Amino acid sequence: MSQASGGKRKLSLAAWIFIGMFAGIAAGIAFNMLNMADFTTNYLKPFGTIYINLLKFLVVPVVLLSIANGVVSLKDLKRVGTIGGKTFLYYMLTTALALVIGLFFANVFRSLNWFPKLETTDLAYEAKSSNLMQTIVNIFPSNALAPLVNADMLPLIVSALFLGAGILSAGEHGKRIGQFVEDAYEVTMKILMMIIKISPFGVFFLMADVIAVNGAAIVGSLALVILVAFIAYTVHVVVVYGFSVNFLSKMSPLTFFKGMAPAMITAFTTTSSNATLPLTIECSNNLGADPEVSSFVLPLGATINMDGTAIYMGVTSVFIASCYGVDLTLGQMATIVLTATLASIGTAGVSGAGMIMLAMVLQSVNLPVAGIALIAGVDKLFDMGRTTLNITGDATCAIWISRIEKEKRGAPLPWAEK
Ligand code: ASP
Protein backbone atom coordinates (compact mmCIF):
# COMPACT_ATOMS: atom_id res chain seq x y z
CA MET A 1 0.00 0.00 0.00
CA SER A 2 2.76 2.37 0.82
CA GLN A 3 6.09 2.72 -0.79
CA ALA A 4 9.40 3.98 0.48
CA SER A 5 10.78 6.90 -1.44
CA GLY A 6 13.99 8.56 -0.43
CA GLY A 7 13.61 7.49 3.17
CA LYS A 8 10.12 8.97 3.39
CA ARG A 9 7.06 6.75 3.22
CA LYS A 10 4.62 7.89 0.60
CA LEU A 11 1.01 6.88 1.02
CA SER A 12 -0.77 5.43 -1.97
CA LEU A 13 -3.92 6.96 -3.40
CA ALA A 14 -5.92 4.05 -1.98
CA ALA A 15 -4.63 4.86 1.50
CA TRP A 16 -5.53 8.52 1.06
CA ILE A 17 -9.03 7.59 -0.06
CA PHE A 18 -9.41 5.48 3.10
CA ILE A 19 -8.21 8.38 5.20
CA GLY A 20 -10.66 10.67 3.39
CA MET A 21 -13.52 8.33 4.14
CA PHE A 22 -12.75 7.90 7.83
CA ALA A 23 -12.09 11.60 8.30
CA GLY A 24 -15.45 12.21 6.60
CA ILE A 25 -17.20 9.78 8.95
CA ALA A 26 -15.61 11.46 11.98
CA ALA A 27 -16.55 14.94 10.74
CA GLY A 28 -20.07 13.72 9.92
CA ILE A 29 -20.59 12.32 13.42
CA ALA A 30 -19.33 15.56 14.94
CA PHE A 31 -21.60 17.73 12.77
CA ASN A 32 -24.53 15.43 13.46
CA MET A 33 -24.03 15.72 17.21
CA LEU A 34 -23.75 19.47 16.93
CA ASN A 35 -27.00 19.54 14.89
CA MET A 36 -25.11 21.10 12.02
CA ALA A 37 -26.45 18.94 9.20
CA ASP A 38 -27.60 22.09 7.37
CA PHE A 39 -24.06 23.41 7.47
CA THR A 40 -22.64 20.26 5.91
CA THR A 41 -25.33 20.21 3.22
CA ASN A 42 -24.89 23.88 2.38
CA TYR A 43 -21.16 24.26 2.65
CA LEU A 44 -19.40 20.88 2.54
CA LYS A 45 -21.56 18.84 0.20
CA PRO A 46 -21.07 21.29 -2.72
CA PHE A 47 -17.38 20.32 -2.80
CA GLY A 48 -18.41 16.70 -3.00
CA THR A 49 -20.77 17.65 -5.80
CA ILE A 50 -17.91 19.30 -7.69
CA TYR A 51 -16.00 16.02 -7.45
CA ILE A 52 -18.99 14.02 -8.73
CA ASN A 53 -19.54 16.56 -11.51
CA LEU A 54 -15.95 16.22 -12.66
CA LEU A 55 -16.22 12.43 -12.72
CA LYS A 56 -19.52 12.59 -14.60
CA PHE A 57 -18.08 15.09 -17.02
CA LEU A 58 -15.83 12.36 -18.33
CA VAL A 59 -18.40 9.60 -18.43
CA VAL A 60 -19.63 10.14 -21.99
CA PRO A 61 -16.15 10.31 -23.55
CA VAL A 62 -14.95 7.37 -21.44
CA VAL A 63 -17.88 5.12 -22.35
CA LEU A 64 -17.98 6.07 -26.03
CA LEU A 65 -14.23 5.95 -26.59
CA SER A 66 -13.41 2.99 -24.38
CA ILE A 67 -16.08 0.72 -25.83
CA ALA A 68 -15.36 1.77 -29.43
CA ASN A 69 -11.63 1.45 -28.77
CA GLY A 70 -12.21 -1.86 -26.98
CA VAL A 71 -14.05 -3.24 -30.01
CA VAL A 72 -11.35 -1.98 -32.39
CA SER A 73 -8.52 -3.43 -30.31
CA LEU A 74 -10.21 -6.84 -30.27
CA LYS A 75 -9.45 -6.69 -34.01
CA ASP A 76 -12.18 -8.97 -35.25
CA LEU A 77 -15.91 -8.85 -34.83
CA LYS A 78 -16.21 -12.53 -34.04
CA ARG A 79 -14.02 -12.03 -30.99
CA VAL A 80 -16.19 -9.09 -29.94
CA GLY A 81 -19.17 -11.45 -30.19
CA THR A 82 -17.57 -14.21 -28.07
CA ILE A 83 -16.36 -11.85 -25.37
CA GLY A 84 -19.63 -9.92 -25.45
CA GLY A 85 -21.66 -13.12 -25.16
CA LYS A 86 -19.66 -14.42 -22.20
CA THR A 87 -19.82 -11.05 -20.48
CA PHE A 88 -23.57 -10.82 -20.92
CA LEU A 89 -24.15 -14.34 -19.59
CA TYR A 90 -21.91 -13.73 -16.59
CA TYR A 91 -23.68 -10.47 -15.81
CA MET A 92 -27.15 -11.99 -16.03
CA LEU A 93 -26.26 -15.05 -13.99
CA THR A 94 -24.64 -13.12 -11.13
CA THR A 95 -27.58 -10.69 -11.07
CA ALA A 96 -30.09 -13.54 -10.80
CA LEU A 97 -27.96 -15.06 -7.98
CA ALA A 98 -27.96 -11.69 -6.24
CA LEU A 99 -31.75 -11.67 -6.34
CA VAL A 100 -32.02 -15.15 -4.90
CA ILE A 101 -29.67 -14.18 -2.05
CA GLY A 102 -31.59 -10.94 -1.41
CA LEU A 103 -34.98 -12.66 -1.44
CA PHE A 104 -33.69 -15.44 0.82
CA PHE A 105 -32.49 -13.15 3.60
CA ALA A 106 -35.50 -10.83 3.32
CA ASN A 107 -37.82 -13.82 3.71
CA VAL A 108 -35.88 -15.08 6.71
CA PHE A 109 -36.28 -11.69 8.41
CA ARG A 110 -39.93 -11.55 7.46
CA SER A 111 -40.65 -15.02 8.79
CA LEU A 112 -39.09 -13.95 12.09
CA ASN A 113 -41.58 -11.06 12.13
CA TRP A 114 -38.78 -8.53 12.07
CA PHE A 115 -40.44 -6.48 9.35
CA PRO A 116 -43.31 -4.20 10.36
CA LYS A 117 -46.87 -4.26 9.11
CA LEU A 118 -48.25 -0.78 8.60
CA GLU A 119 -51.55 0.43 10.02
CA THR A 120 -51.87 3.18 7.47
CA THR A 121 -51.42 2.79 3.76
CA ASP A 122 -52.03 6.36 2.57
CA LEU A 123 -48.56 7.02 1.32
CA ALA A 124 -47.81 9.58 -1.30
CA TYR A 125 -45.20 8.69 -3.84
CA GLU A 126 -45.10 9.96 -7.36
CA ALA A 127 -43.83 6.89 -9.20
CA LYS A 128 -41.94 7.44 -12.38
CA SER A 129 -42.39 3.91 -13.53
CA SER A 130 -41.01 2.64 -16.76
CA ASN A 131 -42.44 -0.09 -18.84
CA LEU A 132 -40.40 -2.98 -20.09
CA MET A 133 -40.99 -2.65 -23.84
CA GLN A 134 -40.32 1.07 -23.76
CA THR A 135 -37.05 0.40 -21.93
CA ILE A 136 -36.02 -1.98 -24.72
CA VAL A 137 -37.03 0.46 -27.49
CA ASN A 138 -35.11 3.27 -25.79
CA ILE A 139 -31.87 1.30 -26.05
CA PHE A 140 -31.76 2.14 -29.76
CA PRO A 141 -31.03 5.80 -30.39
CA SER A 142 -32.98 7.71 -33.04
CA ASN A 143 -30.49 10.55 -32.99
CA ALA A 144 -26.73 10.18 -33.11
CA LEU A 145 -25.99 13.11 -30.82
CA ALA A 146 -28.76 12.74 -28.23
CA PRO A 147 -27.11 9.92 -26.22
CA LEU A 148 -23.91 11.99 -26.01
CA VAL A 149 -25.66 15.15 -24.94
CA ASN A 150 -28.01 13.46 -22.46
CA ALA A 151 -25.43 10.95 -21.18
CA ASP A 152 -27.99 8.27 -21.94
CA MET A 153 -25.99 5.13 -21.28
CA LEU A 154 -27.70 2.25 -23.07
CA PRO A 155 -28.07 4.10 -26.40
CA LEU A 156 -24.55 5.44 -25.92
CA ILE A 157 -23.24 1.88 -25.65
CA VAL A 158 -25.14 0.90 -28.79
CA SER A 159 -23.61 3.91 -30.61
CA ALA A 160 -20.13 2.98 -29.37
CA LEU A 161 -20.54 -0.65 -30.46
CA PHE A 162 -21.64 0.50 -33.93
CA LEU A 163 -18.75 2.93 -34.14
CA GLY A 164 -16.23 0.22 -33.24
CA ALA A 165 -17.85 -2.34 -35.54
CA GLY A 166 -17.95 0.20 -38.39
CA ILE A 167 -14.26 1.02 -37.96
CA LEU A 168 -13.34 -2.68 -38.01
CA SER A 169 -15.47 -3.45 -41.05
CA ALA A 170 -14.20 -0.47 -43.05
CA GLY A 171 -10.68 -1.96 -43.30
CA GLU A 172 -8.22 0.62 -44.69
CA HIS A 173 -10.81 3.41 -44.45
CA GLY A 174 -11.36 2.70 -40.79
CA LYS A 175 -7.68 2.85 -39.85
CA ARG A 176 -7.34 6.62 -39.39
CA ILE A 177 -10.52 6.99 -37.44
CA GLY A 178 -9.57 3.94 -35.37
CA GLN A 179 -6.26 5.64 -34.56
CA PHE A 180 -8.11 8.82 -33.66
CA VAL A 181 -10.40 6.91 -31.27
CA GLU A 182 -7.37 5.33 -29.62
CA ASP A 183 -5.57 8.67 -29.24
CA ALA A 184 -8.68 10.39 -27.94
CA TYR A 185 -9.14 7.57 -25.43
CA GLU A 186 -5.58 7.98 -24.16
CA VAL A 187 -6.07 11.74 -23.76
CA THR A 188 -9.33 11.18 -21.89
CA MET A 189 -7.62 8.74 -19.54
CA LYS A 190 -4.96 11.35 -18.76
CA ILE A 191 -7.62 13.92 -17.85
CA LEU A 192 -9.18 11.23 -15.75
CA MET A 193 -6.02 10.69 -13.74
CA MET A 194 -6.01 14.37 -12.84
CA ILE A 195 -9.54 14.09 -11.48
CA ILE A 196 -8.90 10.82 -9.68
CA LYS A 197 -6.16 12.53 -7.70
CA ILE A 198 -8.72 14.63 -5.85
CA SER A 199 -10.75 11.56 -4.81
CA PRO A 200 -9.71 11.64 -1.14
CA PHE A 201 -11.19 15.14 -0.79
CA GLY A 202 -14.35 14.30 -2.73
CA VAL A 203 -14.87 11.19 -0.62
CA PHE A 204 -14.35 13.20 2.58
CA PHE A 205 -16.97 15.82 1.74
CA LEU A 206 -19.57 13.32 0.53
CA MET A 207 -19.14 11.05 3.54
CA ALA A 208 -19.30 13.90 6.04
CA ASP A 209 -22.61 15.05 4.59
CA VAL A 210 -24.25 11.60 4.49
CA ILE A 211 -23.35 10.89 8.12
CA ALA A 212 -24.31 14.36 9.34
CA VAL A 213 -27.71 14.17 7.63
CA ASN A 214 -28.61 10.52 8.17
CA GLY A 215 -27.01 9.88 11.54
CA ALA A 216 -30.29 9.72 13.43
CA ALA A 217 -32.39 8.28 10.63
CA ILE A 218 -30.34 5.11 10.49
CA VAL A 219 -31.90 3.90 13.71
CA GLY A 220 -35.58 3.06 13.74
CA SER A 221 -37.74 0.49 12.06
CA LEU A 222 -35.86 0.89 8.82
CA ALA A 223 -32.67 -0.28 10.46
CA LEU A 224 -33.71 -3.89 9.99
CA VAL A 225 -34.39 -3.66 6.29
CA ILE A 226 -31.12 -1.81 5.79
CA LEU A 227 -29.43 -4.54 7.82
CA VAL A 228 -30.92 -7.31 5.64
CA ALA A 229 -29.74 -5.53 2.51
CA PHE A 230 -26.22 -5.20 3.89
CA ILE A 231 -26.15 -8.84 5.03
CA ALA A 232 -27.18 -9.91 1.53
CA TYR A 233 -24.66 -7.51 -0.05
CA THR A 234 -21.90 -9.01 2.10
CA VAL A 235 -22.89 -12.61 1.40
CA HIS A 236 -22.96 -11.90 -2.34
CA VAL A 237 -19.51 -10.29 -2.22
CA VAL A 238 -17.98 -13.09 -0.18
CA VAL A 239 -19.68 -16.08 -1.81
CA VAL A 240 -20.31 -15.10 -5.43
CA TYR A 241 -17.41 -12.71 -6.03
CA GLY A 242 -15.08 -14.71 -3.80
CA PHE A 243 -15.91 -17.84 -5.79
CA SER A 244 -15.58 -16.08 -9.13
CA VAL A 245 -12.24 -14.47 -8.35
CA ASN A 246 -10.78 -17.55 -6.68
CA PHE A 247 -12.01 -20.30 -8.98
CA LEU A 248 -12.83 -18.63 -12.29
CA SER A 249 -9.94 -16.17 -12.32
CA LYS A 250 -7.48 -18.00 -10.03
CA MET A 251 -6.71 -14.78 -8.19
CA SER A 252 -6.52 -14.52 -4.41
CA PRO A 253 -9.71 -12.74 -3.27
CA LEU A 254 -7.60 -10.72 -0.85
CA THR A 255 -5.46 -9.38 -3.70
CA PHE A 256 -8.62 -8.60 -5.64
CA PHE A 257 -10.43 -6.70 -2.90
CA LYS A 258 -7.27 -4.85 -1.90
CA GLY A 259 -6.73 -3.80 -5.50
CA MET A 260 -10.34 -2.77 -5.97
CA ALA A 261 -10.58 -0.83 -2.68
CA PRO A 262 -10.14 2.67 -4.19
CA ALA A 263 -12.93 2.02 -6.70
CA MET A 264 -15.15 0.40 -4.06
CA ILE A 265 -14.82 3.34 -1.70
CA THR A 266 -15.48 5.76 -4.54
CA ALA A 267 -18.63 3.82 -5.46
CA PHE A 268 -19.69 3.78 -1.81
CA THR A 269 -19.45 7.54 -1.53
CA THR A 270 -20.48 8.73 -5.01
CA THR A 271 -23.32 6.16 -5.32
CA SER A 272 -22.81 6.15 -9.06
CA SER A 273 -21.33 3.34 -11.14
CA ASN A 274 -20.85 5.75 -14.03
CA ALA A 275 -18.93 8.24 -11.96
CA THR A 276 -16.81 5.41 -10.53
CA LEU A 277 -16.11 3.84 -13.94
CA PRO A 278 -12.72 5.54 -14.39
CA LEU A 279 -11.50 4.10 -11.10
CA THR A 280 -12.99 0.70 -11.84
CA ILE A 281 -10.99 0.58 -15.07
CA GLU A 282 -7.84 1.85 -13.38
CA CYS A 283 -8.01 -0.63 -10.47
CA SER A 284 -8.85 -3.60 -12.72
CA ASN A 285 -5.96 -2.83 -15.05
CA ASN A 286 -3.61 -2.46 -12.08
CA LEU A 287 -4.71 -5.91 -10.96
CA GLY A 288 -3.64 -7.30 -14.32
CA ALA A 289 -6.82 -7.18 -16.43
CA ASP A 290 -6.23 -6.83 -20.18
CA PRO A 291 -6.90 -3.16 -20.98
CA GLU A 292 -8.68 -4.15 -24.20
CA VAL A 293 -10.97 -6.41 -22.20
CA SER A 294 -11.64 -4.03 -19.34
CA SER A 295 -12.32 -1.11 -21.69
CA PHE A 296 -15.09 -3.18 -23.23
CA VAL A 297 -16.43 -5.19 -20.29
CA LEU A 298 -16.41 -2.48 -17.60
CA PRO A 299 -18.36 0.34 -19.29
CA LEU A 300 -20.88 -2.29 -20.35
CA GLY A 301 -21.06 -3.52 -16.76
CA ALA A 302 -21.42 -0.03 -15.31
CA THR A 303 -24.56 0.24 -17.38
CA ILE A 304 -26.18 -3.19 -17.41
CA ASN A 305 -24.73 -5.18 -14.50
CA MET A 306 -26.20 -4.19 -11.17
CA ASP A 307 -26.03 -6.99 -8.61
CA GLY A 308 -26.35 -4.63 -5.67
CA THR A 309 -29.41 -3.01 -7.21
CA ALA A 310 -30.90 -6.45 -7.77
CA ILE A 311 -30.41 -7.39 -4.09
CA TYR A 312 -31.96 -4.08 -3.06
CA MET A 313 -34.97 -4.72 -5.29
CA GLY A 314 -35.51 -8.21 -3.86
CA VAL A 315 -35.14 -7.11 -0.25
CA THR A 316 -37.33 -4.02 -0.51
CA SER A 317 -40.06 -5.86 -2.44
CA VAL A 318 -40.41 -8.33 0.44
CA PHE A 319 -40.25 -5.47 2.95
CA ILE A 320 -42.95 -3.47 1.18
CA ALA A 321 -45.10 -6.59 0.82
CA SER A 322 -44.74 -7.13 4.55
CA CYS A 323 -45.68 -3.53 5.36
CA TYR A 324 -48.88 -3.92 3.36
CA GLY A 325 -49.59 -7.38 4.76
CA VAL A 326 -49.22 -9.07 1.37
CA ASP A 327 -47.86 -12.61 1.22
CA LEU A 328 -45.70 -13.27 -1.81
CA THR A 329 -46.09 -16.65 -3.50
CA LEU A 330 -43.16 -18.59 -4.94
CA GLY A 331 -44.42 -17.66 -8.42
CA GLN A 332 -44.35 -13.98 -7.48
CA MET A 333 -40.79 -14.38 -6.19
CA ALA A 334 -39.81 -15.89 -9.53
CA THR A 335 -41.46 -12.92 -11.26
CA ILE A 336 -39.39 -10.61 -9.03
CA VAL A 337 -36.19 -12.44 -10.04
CA LEU A 338 -37.07 -12.00 -13.71
CA THR A 339 -38.31 -8.41 -13.68
CA ALA A 340 -35.66 -7.20 -11.27
CA THR A 341 -32.92 -8.72 -13.44
CA LEU A 342 -34.34 -6.79 -16.40
CA ALA A 343 -34.98 -3.68 -14.32
CA SER A 344 -31.39 -3.71 -13.12
CA ILE A 345 -30.21 -3.74 -16.75
CA GLY A 346 -32.36 -0.69 -17.37
CA THR A 347 -31.13 1.05 -14.22
CA ALA A 348 -28.78 3.89 -15.07
CA GLY A 349 -25.48 3.89 -13.21
CA VAL A 350 -26.36 7.10 -11.41
CA SER A 351 -27.31 7.91 -7.85
CA GLY A 352 -30.82 6.83 -6.89
CA ALA A 353 -31.72 5.25 -10.23
CA GLY A 354 -32.45 1.86 -8.68
CA MET A 355 -35.25 3.30 -6.58
CA ILE A 356 -37.04 4.57 -9.67
CA MET A 357 -36.74 1.20 -11.38
CA LEU A 358 -38.10 -0.52 -8.27
CA ALA A 359 -41.54 0.73 -9.37
CA MET A 360 -41.38 -1.64 -12.33
CA VAL A 361 -40.64 -4.62 -10.07
CA LEU A 362 -43.41 -3.77 -7.60
CA GLN A 363 -45.92 -3.39 -10.42
CA SER A 364 -45.02 -6.77 -11.86
CA VAL A 365 -46.27 -8.47 -8.68
CA ASN A 366 -49.09 -6.02 -7.98
CA LEU A 367 -47.51 -4.42 -4.96
CA PRO A 368 -48.36 -0.76 -4.31
CA VAL A 369 -45.75 1.45 -5.92
CA ALA A 370 -46.48 4.03 -3.22
CA GLY A 371 -44.62 1.69 -0.86
CA ILE A 372 -41.41 3.15 -2.23
CA ALA A 373 -42.13 6.19 -0.05
CA LEU A 374 -41.40 4.00 2.99
CA ILE A 375 -37.79 3.53 2.09
CA ALA A 376 -37.12 6.62 -0.02
CA GLY A 377 -35.77 8.59 2.95
CA VAL A 378 -32.86 6.24 3.46
CA ASP A 379 -32.30 5.32 -0.17
CA LYS A 380 -28.85 6.86 -0.02
CA LEU A 381 -27.75 4.23 2.48
CA PHE A 382 -29.02 1.37 0.34
CA ASP A 383 -27.45 3.02 -2.67
CA MET A 384 -24.00 3.20 -1.10
CA GLY A 385 -23.94 -0.56 -0.68
CA ARG A 386 -25.57 -1.46 -3.95
CA THR A 387 -23.29 0.74 -6.06
CA THR A 388 -20.25 -0.79 -4.38
CA LEU A 389 -21.46 -4.25 -5.40
CA ASN A 390 -22.42 -3.08 -8.87
CA ILE A 391 -18.89 -2.03 -9.78
CA THR A 392 -17.18 -4.90 -7.94
CA GLY A 393 -19.22 -7.40 -9.96
CA ASP A 394 -18.12 -5.70 -13.18
CA ALA A 395 -14.48 -6.01 -12.16
CA THR A 396 -14.80 -9.74 -11.34
CA CYS A 397 -16.03 -10.25 -14.90
CA ALA A 398 -13.20 -8.20 -16.43
CA ILE A 399 -10.64 -10.28 -14.51
CA TRP A 400 -12.31 -13.55 -15.51
CA ILE A 401 -12.49 -12.67 -19.21
CA SER A 402 -8.90 -11.41 -19.05
CA ARG A 403 -7.83 -14.76 -17.63
CA ILE A 404 -9.54 -16.61 -20.48
CA GLU A 405 -7.99 -14.30 -23.08
CA LYS A 406 -4.52 -14.51 -21.54
CA GLU A 407 -4.65 -18.30 -21.44
CA LYS A 408 -5.87 -18.41 -25.04
CA ARG A 409 -2.78 -16.60 -26.21
CA GLY A 410 -0.54 -18.50 -23.80
CA ALA A 411 0.33 -15.44 -21.73
CA PRO A 412 1.06 -15.95 -18.01
CA LEU A 413 -1.42 -14.69 -15.43
CA PRO A 414 0.29 -11.66 -13.84
CA TRP A 415 -1.47 -12.30 -10.54
CA ALA A 416 -0.36 -15.94 -10.39
CA GLU A 417 3.23 -14.85 -9.71
CA LYS A 418 2.35 -12.60 -6.80
N1 ASP B 1 -26.58 4.05 -7.91
C1 ASP B 1 -26.52 2.78 -8.56
C2 ASP B 1 -25.32 2.73 -9.47
O1 ASP B 1 -24.90 3.72 -9.99
C3 ASP B 1 -27.75 2.47 -9.33
C4 ASP B 1 -28.88 2.34 -8.38
O2 ASP B 1 -29.43 3.36 -7.96
O3 ASP B 1 -29.23 1.21 -8.03
O4 ASP B 1 -24.78 1.69 -9.70
Boltz pocket constraint, residues with backbone or C-beta under 6 A from the ligand:
constraints:
  - pocket:
      binder: B
      contacts: [[A, 271], [A, 272], [A, 273], [A, 274], [A, 302], [A, 306], [A, 308], [A, 309], [A, 347], [A, 348], [A, 349], [A, 350], [A, 351], [A, 352], [A, 353], [A, 354], [A, 355], [A, 383], [A, 386], [A, 387], [A, 390]]
      max_distance: 6.0
